[in-house]
Amino acid sequence: MRAWPTTVAEAEAEQDRLRALVDLTDPERPPRTVAGLDVAYADGDESLVAAVVVLDATTLEPVDEAVTAGRPAFPYVPGLFAFREVPALLDALERLTVRPDLLVCDGHGLAHPRRFGLACHLGVLTGLPALGVGKTHLTGEWSMPGERRGGATPITLDGVTVGTVLRTQDRVKPVFVSPGHLVSVETAAAQVLALAPRYRLPETTRAADHACRAALAGRTR
């Protein structure tokens, strides 16, 4: 395994290397299991917990879960945030007993200033289809979609569509969806809409967030 970057120059070079491996071709069949991934920080951002919760793609019921604790693997640098969290998330993924068909990351994929966000990074390193769901806009041009569930507008960067602004529920704030690896822009948006039948955020993100919060609460007791 390659040494983890310790400087901005090393991290950017690694992004450049891995970005060339991103493939936005859809998988041959729909996912049967989907995993939500999230990271939460404690102790002044000096420690973290990473959670992966796997759901049945049809029922959205949990089928597996793994949580791991660690420390940020890289300083906070805009555009290089994934380098802080990827090692802990990979550790959690390795602890699963069910291999998910799709990773749903709390963050961005192609809609990233360097076109290589967290979802791209995890997708390329694991070889799994991956997409990102951002709660806020990170980069690119976009317009507000219609107010009804399913309303969508493109996110463009330098004239290229890199994601979708998606309204998952009537008259709630949209989310910012972008493909990471082995998923197209269109399929990424469709998957997120299917994973969000009742709330703004997909059930994968909600489940992983809950697992992170529970783990942090357990550590502070």
N, C-alpha and C positions, 0 to 999 in steps of 0.2 A: 504494500500500500504506500502511496506517495506521502511524503511528509506534509503535514497540514501547514498552510501558509502562516507566516508570522508578521509579514509586512504588507503594506498596501500594494506595493509593486508585485509581490509574489501572488497576492490574492487576485489582482487584476489579470495577471498572466494566466492564472488557473481558470478564471472565468472565460478568457479568450479561448483557451484550449478546449474547455468543455462545451462552450457555446456552439462550436462547430459540430458537435455530436447530437444536438437537439433535432428531433424528428417529430413533425406535427401530423404524421399519418395516423388515422384512427385505428384502434385495434380491430381485429376481425369480428369480435363478438362483444356484446354489451357486458359490463362488469356484473359479476354475481356478488362480489363483496367490495365495499368501499371503505377506505380508512380516513378518518379525520386526524390531523396532526396539529399539535399546539405546544407552545412553550410558555411557561410563566416564570417570572423572576421573583426572587426574595433577597432579603439581606442587602438592600441597596444595590441590586443587580449584580452582586458578586457570586450568587449561586442561582441555579435554575432547576426546574423539573420539566421534562419532556414527556408528552403523552401521545399514544397512538391508540385509537379506538376503532375497531373494525365492525361495520354494520352489514347486515344482509341488505343488498341493494334493492330488494323488492319490499320487504317488510320494514326496513330501517330499524330492526331490532339488533342489539349488540351481540356479536358472536366471539369477540376476543378483545383483549386490552393489555397494554403494557405501559408502564410508567418507569422512568429512570431519573435519577438526580445527578447533577453535575455542575460544572462551572462554564461560563461563556468561553468559547474557544478562540475568540478574536475580539479585539476592541470594537467599540461602536464606531463605524465609519459609514456614512451614507452611501448607498449603492453596494455595500459589501456586508449587509446585515446577515445574510445566510451563513457566512463563515462563523458567526457566533453560535448558531443553533444546530447546524447540520450534524455535527458529531453526536450530540445527545439524541437527536431524532433517529439517526441511524442505529444507535444503541437500542433505543426502544423498539424499532422495527425488527431488529434481530431477536428480540425476546418474544415476539409473537409466535403462536402456534399455527395461525392461519395466515397464509400469504395473500394480501389484498390484491384485487384486480385493478384498483384505482386509488391513488393518493390524492386527498383533498387538503391542500395546505392553507394555513391561516397566513396569507400573504399573497405575493404576486408571482407570476411566471414570466411570460414574454413581455408583459406591460411593465417594464423595468428600464431605468435609464441606460443600462448596458445590455438590455434584452436578455437578461439571465438572472431572474429572481430565484427565490427559494424553491418554487415548484420545479423550475428547470433543473436546478442543482440536484435536488433529491431524485427527480425522475431519471436523469442521466446516470447518477451514481448507482441507483438501484436497478435500472432497466425496467422500471414499472411506469405505466401511464400515470401522469400527474397533472394537476391543475392547481391554480391559486385562486383564492377568494379573498380579495382585499375589502376591508370595511371602508376605506377612504381611497381617494384618487392618489396615485403616485406620480405618473408621468403620462404624456400623450394628450392629444386633443380629443374632446368628447362633448356631447350635448346630452341634456337630461332626457331620459326616455319618458314615454307616456306613463300615466299614473296607475294603470291597471297591471295586475300580475302578468308577467311575461313580456312587458314592454322592454325593448332593448335598443341600444344604439352602439355603434362601434367606437372603440378606442383606437386612434391612429397615431403612429409615431413615424415621422418622416414620410408620410403618405402611405404607410403600410398598416393594415389592420392587425393589431396585436392583442385585442381583447374585446370585451363586451361590457357595457354598463347595463346591468340587468335589474329590473324591478321584480323582486321575488314575491311580494305581497302588495295588495292594493294600497296605494297612498302611503307607503313607507319609503325610507331612504333606499336607494338602489345599492347594490354591491358591485364590485369591480372584478370581473372574472377574466382570467387569461390562461391559456394553455401553458403547460410546463414541458411535457414530453409525451410523445405517442398519443396525443389528443389534438384534434383540430380546434380552431376558435369556435366554430359552430357547435361542435359536440360538447366542448367545455361548458358553454352556456346552457345547453339542454340538460346536461347532467346536474348542474347546480340547481336549476329550476325544479327538477324531479326530486332533488334531495331537500328541498325547502317547501314542503306542502303546507306548513302552518305558520312558520316564523320567517323573519327576514334572513337569518343565517341558516345555512344548510344543517341538517341534523348531525352530520359528521363533525362540523366545527363546534356545535353546541356540546356534543358528547365529549370531545377532546378537551374543550375548555372546562367542563365539569370535572373531568378526571384530573386536570392540572390543579384546579382549585382545591379539590379534595386532598391531593397529595401535599400541597403547601400547608393546608390546615393541619394535616397529620404531623408534619415536621415541626410546626410551631407549638404543639401542645406540650 
